[in-house]
Structures are given as C-alpha cells and as structure tokens.
C-alpha cells in the first residue's frame, strides 16, 4: 500500500465524522511511536486505542476508513426501498343506454305558403345599409428587453499545497541562501551554500528541505563521534520561513532528521541554538529537549592559525 500523509488521513477521518489520533512519541522504538488511533467526535475509541497506547498503523487506518465508506454506500443501497409499481384503477362499466323513442314531427303545410313565397319574390329588394367600418387601432411595438448577462460564478479557494520533506541538493542553493539569511548575523552567497552542502555530504552529514511549492524551511544535522558518549546526532541548522511558522513545518523536518540519525547509530540528539532566540528555545522545550550544557564559541583568526602551523614546523 502506498504511503499517505497525516493530513490526508485526518481529512479522510473528518469526512466520515471521525477523529484521527497520532502518537506523541518522538523517539523511534519507544512506546507507541508512529502509531495511530480513531475515535468518534464524542471521544469514544473505535480503532487502534488500547490500554498501553495506540496500536494501529497508517495502513490500518486507511483500510478502516475505506471499508467504512464502502459499507456506507452498500447500506444506503440496501435500505432504499424500490419504487412501488403504479396500480391501475379499474374504470366502472358504462351504463347501457336505452333505446330512445323516435318521435316524428308532422309537417304542417299552410295553404297560403305558395302565395307568401310569390309576394316575397315580387317585392323590391331592400337596399343594404352600409355597415360602419371600425377605425383601425395602431399598434405600438414595444422592443423586447435584452436578457441580462449571467454573472460568472466566483472561483473557489485554491487547494492548499501538501507539505513535502525532501533531501537538499546543490540546485537549491539560491533558496537556501535566502532562507539561512533569516538566522541573522551573517549572509551567504549561493556558491558558498552549494560548496558547504557538498562538504557536508562528504562528512556524512545531511539536510532536508520543507517544500510547499517553494522552499519554506531547512534542517541540517551531523554525526559527532565522541569517546564518552559514542555517536551523537547534532542539529546544525533549523530554519522555517517567517510566513510559514507555527504550522508544523519545523516538527516535520525534525522527525526526518531524527529518523536519519537513528539509522546512523545515534542514541542522543543535541541542538545548538543562539542564546538570544527565545522562540527556538521554547520550540525545543515543547519537544522534550532539555538544556544540559553551555556552548562557548571563539573565532579562529587566519593570523593565529598561521603562527601555530609555523610553530609546529619549528
């Protein structure tokens, strides 16, 4: 079965009057990480909700929703009664008509009938009185009003693009340079971003992008090999465009980074965040990150680096 996003599952559930529940576990392999459940709008459990947490997969939820749709159509077809056949009402028999008596009228011929006909023939014909012609009434043709043009229906809202998290490539250098400039304090050229991305790949680091028809976020990470803690996953950059924040974009990219670091053998993940960026601090605290140390930074000057190299040669 092909994969389906959480937003598509949630929309399918809402169309059927149900509610999708997703596990809040962020670490793979713990509890009910990656599992789902279904309830009705009243909160009553329907699928994938047990005493120890959620148990259903995305495919289980999709199969349940599709089967419920087919059952709904079948139930509607079974419960719809057939249209009753039209009953013909018998017509009452017509009463037989009795033979009516035939009555003959005797014609009476008056003896003066021929004389009256002769008088009528000998009398002069009366002149016909001309009838008064009625005046013609002139009709005024009223032009027919032209039909009003039909108004075009207003276009509906454009469909919302689906969030896609994918790996970054050197072709995304221009969009990445503009996005990373929102971190503040420095600016990058597209060529520098492309070169740094190539170097990161050689060092087995990675970066994903949030794509909504345009690049709206990026998340980079690296694997740090330590003696006392083993392989540690470190987030090196996490930026979401200002116009698309607080919509789950950062959380989706962080899940992709955590999955990649887990496959690389990391058991811990750490984040470096600017001390003045309070919004990012609150974001990581909401995802169960704990502040465990301080970070100290010093820039290495080219002059000091050259002196160390010459001192080592001596």
Secondary structure per residue as TSV (DSSP state, phi and psi in degrees):
chain	resnum	aa	ss	phi	psi
A	1	X	-	360.0	135.6
A	2	X	-	-70.6	155.3
A	3	X	-	-71.7	156.2
A	4	X	-	-141.5	142.2
A	5	X	-	-77.7	163.7
A	6	X	H	-63.3	-37.7
A	7	X	H	-64.4	-37.9
A	8	X	H	-68.6	-40.0
A	9	X	H	-62.4	-42.4
A	10	X	H	-64.5	-39.1
A	11	X	H	-67.6	-40.0
A	12	X	H	-61.9	-41.1
A	13	X	H	-66.0	-40.9
A	14	X	H	-64.6	-35.2
A	15	X	H	-64.1	-24.1
A	16	X	T	-103.1	13.6
A	17	X	T	73.4	26.3
A	18	X	E	-118.3	173.6
A	19	X	E	-130.4	131.1
A	20	X	E	-89.8	133.4
A	21	X	E	-117.3	129.7
A	22	X	E	-118.7	145.0
A	23	X	-	-61.5	141.4
A	24	X	-	-91.0	1.5
A	25	X	-	-68.3	133.0
A	26	X	-	-107.1	-10.1
A	27	X	S	-109.4	123.4
A	28	X	T	-61.6	145.8
A	29	X	T	84.9	-1.6
A	30	X	S	-111.1	131.1
A	31	X	T	56.2	-133.1
A	32	X	T	-102.3	41.1
A	33	X	T	-56.3	132.6
A	34	X	T	76.3	7.7
A	35	X	-	-99.5	163.6
A	36	X	E	-133.6	169.0
A	37	X	E	-152.0	166.1
A	38	X	E	-129.7	137.5
A	39	X	E	-132.5	164.0
A	40	X	E	-83.2	178.5
A	41	X	T	-66.1	-17.1
A	42	X	T	-87.4	-2.0
A	43	X	-	92.2	5.0
A	44	X	-	-79.2	130.6
A	45	X	E	-67.2	136.3
A	46	X	E	-117.9	-39.3
A	47	X	E	-155.0	135.7
A	48	X	S	75.1	19.3
A	49	X	E	-121.6	111.3
A	50	X	E	-119.1	-174.4
A	51	X	T	-68.6	-28.7
A	52	X	T	-97.9	7.0
A	53	X	E	126.7	-156.8
A	54	X	E	-86.6	146.5
A	55	X	-	-130.3	-11.3
A	56	X	B	-90.8	146.6
A	57	X	-	-91.3	172.5
A	58	X	H	-62.5	-36.4
A	59	X	H	-67.0	-37.4
A	60	X	H	-61.8	-43.5
A	61	X	H	-63.5	-44.4
A	62	X	H	-63.2	-43.3
A	63	X	H	-62.5	-40.8
A	64	X	H	-64.8	-43.8
A	65	X	H	-67.0	-39.2
A	66	X	H	-69.9	-38.7
A	67	X	H	-66.6	-36.0
A	68	X	H	-66.9	-32.3
A	69	X	H	-66.5	-43.6
A	70	X	H	-65.3	-39.6
A	71	X	H	-63.7	-35.9
A	72	X	H	-65.0	-43.8
A	73	X	H	-63.8	-43.1
A	74	X	H	-64.5	-41.8
A	75	X	H	-64.2	-37.9
A	76	X	H	-64.7	-39.8
A	77	X	H	-69.5	-37.0
A	78	X	H	-71.5	-34.6
A	79	X	H	-87.3	-8.7
A	80	X	S	-81.7	116.7
A	81	X	-	-71.5	148.4
A	82	X	-	-68.9	150.3
A	83	X	-	-70.8	123.3
A	84	X	-	-65.3	145.5
A	85	X	-	-70.2	143.6
A	86	X	-	-74.6	124.2
A	87	X	-	-85.9	132.8
A	88	X	-	-85.6	127.9
A	89	X	-	-82.2	122.6
A	90	X	-	-65.0	135.2
A	91	X	-	-82.7	137.4
A	92	X	-	-67.6	144.6
A	93	X	-	-66.0	139.7
A	94	X	-	-73.1	138.5
A	95	X	-	-68.7	139.2
A	96	X	-	-69.4	134.9
A	97	X	-	-84.3	131.7
A	98	X	-	-77.0	147.5
A	99	X	-	-64.1	119.9
A	100	X	-	-76.0	142.0
A	101	X	-	-68.3	135.8
A	102	X	-	-88.8	120.3
A	103	X	-	-106.4	130.1
A	104	X	-	-107.7	131.1
A	105	X	-	-92.7	128.6
A	106	X	-	-76.9	129.5
A	107	X	-	-84.3	125.5
A	108	X	-	-100.4	123.7
A	109	X	-	-107.5	117.1
A	110	X	-	-76.8	146.7
A	111	X	T	-66.9	-22.9
A	112	X	T	-92.5	9.8
A	113	X	H	-63.9	-43.5
A	114	X	H	-63.0	-39.5
A	115	X	H	-64.0	-40.2
A	116	X	H	-64.7	-35.7
A	117	X	H	-67.5	-38.0
A	118	X	H	-66.2	-39.5
A	119	X	H	-61.5	-42.0
A	120	X	H	-65.2	-35.1
A	121	X	H	-73.1	-34.4
A	122	X	H	-80.6	-17.7
A	123	X	S	-72.6	140.7
A	124	X	-	-64.9	148.6
A	125	X	-	-72.8	137.1
A	126	X	-	-78.0	134.7
A	127	X	-	-66.5	142.0
A	128	X	-	-78.0	129.7
A	129	X	-	-78.6	120.9
A	130	X	-	-63.1	132.3
A	131	X	-	-79.8	142.8
A	132	X	-	-71.6	122.1
A	133	X	-	-73.2	135.2
A	134	X	-	-78.6	135.4
A	135	X	-	-64.3	144.0
A	136	X	-	-76.8	133.9
A	137	X	-	-93.5	123.4
A	138	X	-	-75.1	130.8
A	139	X	-	-96.1	132.8
A	140	X	-	-101.4	119.4
A	141	X	-	-81.5	122.9
A	142	X	-	-94.1	122.6
A	143	X	-	-63.0	140.1
A	144	X	-	-75.2	131.3
A	145	X	-	-66.0	139.0
A	146	X	-	-70.0	139.6
A	147	X	-	-65.5	142.5
A	148	X	-	-70.7	139.5
A	149	X	-	-65.9	139.1
A	150	X	-	-71.3	133.0
A	151	X	-	-76.2	136.4
A	152	X	-	-71.1	139.4
A	153	X	-	-65.9	143.3
A	154	X	-	-69.2	135.4
A	155	X	-	-65.2	141.3
A	156	X	-	-75.2	172.7
A	157	X	-	-65.4	142.6
A	158	X	-	-67.0	142.9
A	159	X	-	-63.5	142.6
A	160	X	-	-72.9	132.7
A	161	X	-	-67.3	151.4
A	162	X	-	-90.3	133.1
A	163	X	-	-68.9	131.1
A	164	X	E	-127.0	123.9
A	165	X	E	-101.1	120.2
A	166	X	E	-138.3	167.3
A	167	X	E	-74.1	145.6
A	168	X	-	-80.7	146.2
A	169	X	-	-127.1	168.4
A	170	X	G	-64.7	-20.7
A	171	X	G	-70.2	-15.3
A	172	X	G	-91.8	12.9
A	173	X	H	-61.4	-41.8
A	174	X	H	-62.4	-47.4
A	175	X	H	-66.2	-36.3
A	176	X	H	-67.7	-39.0
A	177	X	H	-61.7	-43.3
A	178	X	H	-67.0	-35.5
A	179	X	H	-73.1	-43.8
A	180	X	H	-68.9	-20.5
A	181	X	G	-66.9	-17.1
A	182	X	G	-73.6	-10.8
A	183	X	G	-67.7	-27.9
A	184	X	-	82.9	152.0
A	185	X	S	93.0	-16.0
A	186	X	-	-161.9	165.8
A	187	X	-	-133.3	149.1
A	188	X	-	-124.6	146.9
A	189	X	-	-91.7	157.4
A	190	X	H	-61.7	-37.5
A	191	X	H	-64.7	-38.3
A	192	X	H	-66.4	-40.4
A	193	X	H	-63.5	-43.3
A	194	X	H	-63.5	-41.2
A	195	X	H	-66.8	-42.6
A	196	X	H	-65.9	-34.9
A	197	X	H	-66.8	-38.4
A	198	X	H	-65.8	-41.6
A	199	X	H	-64.8	-38.3
A	200	X	H	-64.3	-37.0
A	201	X	H	-65.4	-40.5
A	202	X	H	-64.1	-29.5
A	203	X	T	-89.0	13.1
A	204	X	T	62.2	30.3
A	205	X	-	-94.8	171.3
A	206	X	E	-146.9	167.7
A	207	X	E	-154.5	136.1
A	208	X	E	-116.2	158.1
A	209	X	E	-121.4	148.7
A	210	X	E	-98.5	118.3
A	211	X	E	-115.6	117.7
A	212	X	S	-120.6	44.7
A	213	X	S	87.7	-18.6
A	214	X	S	-147.9	160.1
A	215	X	E	-76.8	117.7
A	216	X	E	-118.2	1.2
A	217	X	E	-172.3	158.7
A	218	X	E	-147.2	152.5
A	219	X	E	-144.6	119.5
A	220	X	E	-113.3	153.7
A	221	X	E	-149.7	166.3
A	222	X	E	-149.4	157.1
A	223	X	E	-101.6	119.6
A	224	X	E	-104.2	118.9
A	225	X	E	-85.7	120.0
A	226	X	E	-123.6	156.0
A	227	X	T	-80.6	-40.2
A	228	X	T	-88.1	-20.3
A	229	X	T	-124.2	2.2
A	230	X	E	72.6	-151.8
A	231	X	E	-75.8	125.5
A	232	X	E	-120.1	129.8
A	233	X	E	-84.6	132.5
A	234	X	E	-127.3	126.2
A	235	X	E	-79.4	122.0
A	236	X	E	-98.3	-20.0
A	237	X	E	-161.2	138.9
A	238	X	E	-149.0	106.5
A	239	X	E	-131.3	134.4
A	240	X	E	-123.8	133.1
A	241	X	-	-56.5	143.2
A	242	X	G	-57.7	-33.9
A	243	X	G	-78.4	-5.7
A	244	X	G	-127.8	21.9
A	245	X	-	-83.3	161.9
A	246	X	S	62.1	35.6
A	247	X	S	-128.2	13.2
A	248	X	S	86.6	6.7
A	249	X	H	-68.6	-47.7
A	250	X	H	-62.6	-40.0
A	251	X	H	-63.9	-40.3
A	252	X	H	-64.0	-41.6
A	253	X	H	-69.0	-37.1
A	254	X	H	-65.5	-36.8
A	255	X	H	-63.0	-40.2
A	256	X	H	-65.5	-40.4
A	257	X	H	-66.3	-41.2
A	258	X	H	-64.8	-36.7
A	259	X	H	-64.5	-43.7
A	260	X	H	-65.4	-39.9
A	261	X	H	-70.0	-34.0
A	262	X	H	-64.1	-42.1
A	263	X	H	-64.3	-28.8
A	264	X	T	-79.8	-0.5
A	265	X	T	94.5	11.6
A	266	X	-	-82.9	136.8
A	267	X	S	-107.0	-12.3
A	268	X	E	-130.5	151.9
A	269	X	E	-132.3	131.9
A	270	X	E	-125.4	156.4
A	271	X	E	-128.0	138.6
A	272	X	-	-107.4	120.6
A	273	X	-	-130.9	142.7
A	274	X	-	-61.3	138.7
A	275	X	T	-66.4	-20.6
A	276	X	T	-94.8	-2.7
A	277	X	-	-95.3	87.9
A	278	X	H	-69.4	-33.7
A	279	X	H	-61.1	-40.7
A	280	X	H	-69.6	-34.2
A	281	X	H	-61.2	-46.5
A	282	X	H	-65.3	-34.1
A	283	X	H	-62.6	-47.3
A	284	X	H	-69.5	-34.4
A	285	X	H	-64.6	-35.4
A	286	X	H	-67.3	-20.5
A	287	X	T	-100.4	22.6
A	288	X	T	70.6	21.7
A	289	X	-	-80.6	142.2
A	290	X	-	-116.5	141.4
A	291	X	-	-77.6	113.7
A	292	X	-	-114.6	-12.5
A	293	X	-	-161.9	173.3
A	294	X	-	-104.2	156.1
A	295	X	-	-119.4	126.0
A	296	X	-	-113.2	136.9
A	297	X	-	-130.9	138.4
A	298	X	-	-140.7	135.4
A	299	X	-	-81.0	134.5
A	300	X	-	-89.3	116.3
A	301	X	-	-78.7	153.2
A	302	X	H	-65.5	-34.8
A	303	X	H	-66.6	-44.9
A	304	X	H	-66.8	-36.3
A	305	X	H	-65.6	-38.7
A	306	X	H	-67.5	-37.2
A	307	X	H	-65.8	-37.9
A	308	X	H	-64.9	-38.0
A	309	X	H	-67.3	-41.9
A	310	X	H	-67.9	-37.6
A	311	X	H	-63.5	-36.9
A	312	X	H	-67.2	-33.4
A	313	X	H	-69.5	-33.7
A	314	X	-	-67.8	360.0
